[in-house]
Amino acid sequence: MTTSPWKIASCAAAVACMLVTAAQAADIKIGSAQALTGGAAQYGISIRNAQQLAVEQINAAGGINGNQLVLVVEDEQGKKEEAINVFKKLIFQDRVLMVFGPTLSNSAQAAFPIANAAKMPVFGTSTTADGLTTIGDYVFRNAVTEADVLPVTVKAAVKAAGVEKVAVLYGNDDVFTKSGYDNFKKTLDDQNITVTTTETFAKGDLDFKAQLTKIKASNPDAIVLSALMAEGGPVMVQARQIGLNVPIIGGNGMNSVKVFDLAEGASDNLWVGSPWSADNQSPENVQFIAAYTDKYNMAPDQFAAQAYDGIFIVAEALKNVPLTGKVEADRTALRDALANVQHTGATGEFSFRRVNDKSGKPAGFDANQQPIVSVTRDGRYTIAN
């Protein structure tokens, strides 16, 4: 039996068409390295949930130029060593186009140089410590830095509560909490606020009574606290237990709905700043909160909002990247497109601003956004008046 030439040509054309269609409907792999277990999981899980929600919404709407986003998630456990291992796997084994994460600034300081050396975009949605984007020109973040947020937070709390003198409490063994302390100290100096005492703690500490007793004896009008939630929640509980009922002015690590679980009934009068607030009634934020709450049966927090927006910022950049299938070239093309994205999302209007490294050479990209100051009252964050 023989096959006619026109049938062979027809089959060949059909196969070619199928191959073209398959090529046009390729998957776009992006990585996410988050702390899904360990002490920072309350942030990492929130981030992962929001990213998955955003990817589902983008794919349901047709994807990126017909291509589907695929989120490759790895647990970096909130540890520097694990962050390094996970980054290497995502970059060199999974061959993802870019990576979100890690969750903590301490881990980012170790992992960001690996991504930058591989010329792959890395995007922090929760890493606010000073200097991280100076690591290189493939480093991005939409997490507004402590240097930008803390002066605004302190000023609002001081004005509302009549604060003239504060006590300072911070973790001295973590990049994030130490950076927060440095920025708090500068802010207090700049705003001529007296410091009654400065106390420290270490990651993993559970008993803060000694530090808080010294703080109470110094008679401050407020406590300035640079801590992650694992330590910050118990600090609030123990402060209230000894009758230290003054306002607590926190950094980025204290801006999570988990405070209402960890600090139980002692969560009121916590002041924090962020570009996001649950009380923001913009259409983008209302839609995000409704979708997140419907999917996960819980309220989102700042970290979820920034992670959600982060996916859409990258998606906006990808629309302008003619993907070649050559990962190294596509990573650089994405970096170039990402730098110019402007987006309005759950956290409001967003764009990047370029930063310089210590030598003055252009490096990575920080968030160009204004913070909103919130205060906890009756188990929720409300925008401070």
N, C-alpha and C positions, 0 to 999 in steps of 0.2 A: 504494500500500500504506500502511495506517495502523497505528499502534501503539496498543494499548489503554492506557487510563489506569493500570490496575494494574501493567502492565509498566514504564511510565515511573516509577511510584512505587517499584517494586521495584528498578529500576536506580539510581534516585536514592539509595535507602537503602543499596544496596551500595557506591556511590561514597562516600557519607558515612562508612560504616563503615571503608572503606579509608583515608580521610583521617584519621579518628580514630586508627586503628591506626598509621599513619605518624607522626602527631604524638606518639603514646605511645612510639614507638621511635626518637626523635631521637638524633642524635649529640651528645655533650658534648665540645667541643674544649677541651683544655688545652695550654698551650704549655710548651716546655722549651728554654731558651737555655743551651747548654753549650759548653765548649771541646772541640771534637772534633778540632781540629788545633792545632798549635803546642805550646809548652812545657808547657801545662797539660792536654794531651789525656789523660795517664794518669789524671787525675781525671775529666774530662768524659765519656770513653768508658765508664768504670765506672758513672758516674751514669746515663747514657742507657740502658745495658744493663739495669740494675736497674729503671728506670722502665718500659721496654718489657715486661719480665717481669711486673711488677705489673699493668700494664694488661691484658695477655693473661689473667692469672689472674682478674682481676675480671670481664672480659667473658665468659670461659668459664663463670663462675658466675652469669651472668644480668645482669651490668652493674649500673648504678645505677637502681634502680626500673624496670628493663626497658630503660633507655637504655644505649647503648654509649659507652665512653670512647674518644676519639681523641686520640693524642699528636702534637702538631705540633712537630717538633724542628728547631732552627736552630743552626748553628755560629757561636758568637760569638768563637772563636779565642783566648780568654783575653785579649782586648784591650778596653779601655774604649770606644773608638770603635765597634767592632763590636757590643759589648753594647748600646750605645745604639740603633744602627740596627736590630738584631734585635728589641729590645723594642718599638720603634715599629711594626715590621712585624707582630709578633704581636698587639699591642694594637689598632691602627687598621686594618690590612688584613685579617689573618686573623680578627680579632674573637674571640679565644679568651676563655674565662671567667676564667682566671688563668694565671700563668707561674711555672714553677720555674726557678731560676737567677738570675744567671749563676754560673759555677763559682768564680771567685776574688773575694775581698773587694774587691780593687782595682776590678774591673769593677762589682761590686754598688754600690759607693759612687756610681758614675756613673749606673747604670741604675735603681736602686730609686726615686729621686725621680720618674722618668717614670711608673712604674707607680702610685705613690702619688698623683700629681697627676691621673692618669686614673681614680682610684678603682677600681683593679683589684688584687685580692690578688696579692702576689708572695711566693714561698716559697723561701728559701735552704736547701739541704740540705748545703752545704759551706762556707758563708761564716761565719767565726767571729770576725772582727775586731770590736773594740769599737765601739759606737755605731750600727751599721747599722740596728737596729730602732727607733732613735729618729728615723729619717727620717720616719716617719708611721704612721698606724694601719691601713694596708693591708699592712704589712710583717710577714712571719712567717719563722721559721726553726726547724728542728729540729736544726741544728748547734749543739752545746753550745759556748759561748763559751770563748775562751782564758782569760778572767778566771776562769771556773769550773773549768777543767780543769787549768791549769798548777800552781796551788798543790798540788793532790792528787798530780800526777805528780812534782813536785820532792820533796815530802815522802816519797813511797814510795821513790824512787831514793836519796835521802840516807840513809834508814834502812837500806836493804838493802846499800848499797855503802860505808857509813861516810864519806860525803862531808862535808868541812868547808869546802872552798874550790873555786870553779869559775871557769873562763874562759867568757866570753860571746862568741858569734859570731852576727851577724844581718845580714839584708839591709836596708839603710837607704833603699831607694828604692821600697818597696812597702807599701801600706796594711796588708796582712796581717802581713808579717814585722816591720814597725815596731810594730804593735799587740802582736805576740807578744813583742817585746823589752820594751816598756813593762810588760807583765804579768809577764814573767820578772823584771825589775828589782824590781818591787814585791814579788813573792814572795820573792826572795832577801833583800831588806831585812827583810821581815816574819819570815822564818825565821832571821835572823841568820847568813846564809851569806856568807863572804868572797868577793869577786870579785877574781881575780888580774890580769885584763886584759880589756878589751872591744875586739873587733875587728869590722870591718864588711866587707861586699862588696856588689856591685851585681848586679841581675838580668842573667843572661847570662854572668856570669863563669865561667871554666873552671879557672883556676889559683888555688889557695888556699894554696899552699905558704908564702908570706910571712906570712900571718896565722897559719897553723898553727905555723910555727916560733917566732913570738913567744909563742903560747899554750903551746907545749911548754916554752919557757924560763921561763915563769911557774909551772911545776910544779903545775897544778891536779889535783884529785881527779876532776874530771868536766868535760865541755864542755856548756854550755847552748847549744842551736842553734835559732834561729828562721829557718827556711828552707822554701822549696818544694822538692819532690823533685828538680827539674832541677839545682839547685845543691847540695842536701843530700846526694844520693847521692855525687857526686864529693868532697865535703868528707870524708865517712866514709872513702872509699878513700884519699885523700891523707893523712889523719890517721894511718891505720894504716901507710902506707908510710914515714912518718918516725918510727915507733915510738911514736906517741901512742895508746896502747891503753886509755885510760880510758873509763868509761861516757859515752855521749852522751845528753843529755836533750833530746828534741825536742818541738816543738809539733805542731799539727794537720797541717801540711803534710808531716810525716815519717811519718804513719801510713798507709802504703800498701804493699801487697805488692810494688809496683814497686821498693822498696828492695832487694829480693833480686836483682833484675836489675841495677839501676844501681850498687849498691855491691858487686856480685859476692860475693867471699868475705869482705868487710869489714863485713858487716851486723849482726854480733852485738853485743849490749850496747847496743842503742838502746832508750831508755825513752820511751814515749808514753802519753797518756791519751785516752780516748774512751768514749762510752756503749756501744760495741759491742766484742765480742771473738769471734773464731772459736771460742774454747774454751767460750763460754757454751752450755750444753746445754739451754736452754729449748726446748720444742716448736716455738715460732715461729721461733727462730733455726736450729734443725736443719733445719726444712722449707725455710727460705730458702736456706741454704747448699747443700743438696742440689739444689734447683731451679735455682739460679744456675749451679752447677758442671755440671749436666747440660745446660743450654741453651748455655752459652758455653765449656765445656771448660776452665775456669780457676776459681781460687778467688776469691770476692768479697773486698772490703775494706770498711773503715769507710764510705767514700763511697758504695759500692753499697748497703750496709745502710741508711744514712740516706735515700738516694733511694728505695729500695724502701718503707720505712716512710712516707715523705712522700706517696707516691701513695695508700696506704691511709688515711692521716690525712685527706687531701682527700676521698677516696671516702666516708669515714664522715660527713664534714660534708655532702656532697652528698645523702646519703640524707634529710636533714632540710630540704632546700631545694626548695620547689615552683617549679620552673623555669617561667618565663613566656615565654621566647624573646626577651625584651627584655634584651640583654646587660648594659647598664649597671645595671639593677635587679637582675639575677641575680648580678652581681659583688658588689654590696653585701650581698645576702642570703647569699652564700657566705662573705664576710668575717665576718659576724655569727655564722654557724654554726660556722665554723672555730675561732673563739676558744674555744669550749666543748668541743672534742673531747678525749676521753680514749681512748687506744689502747694496746694491748700488742702489740708486734711484735718484729722481729729485734733491735732495740736495747733491748728491755725496756719497762717501763711508761713512758708518755709523757703529758704534758699541757703546755699553754702557760702562761706567766706573763707578765703585762703589764708593760711597762717605761714609764718616763716620759722625756720629752725634757729638754733642759737647763733649760727653764723650769718643769719640774715637771708639765707637762701629760701625760696618758696618751697613749702613742704605740703602738708596735708590740708584737710578741709573741716572746719568747725561749723556748727549750726548758727545761722543768723536769725535768731528769734528772741522775742521778749518774754520774760518769765511772768507768770501769774502767781501771786502769793495767796496761799490758802491756810486756814486754821481749822483744827478739828473741834467739832461741837456735836455732842449727842450721837456719837458713833458715825460721823461722816465728815468729809472735808467740805468746807464752804469757802467761797472766795472772800478774802478779807476786805472789809470796807475801808 
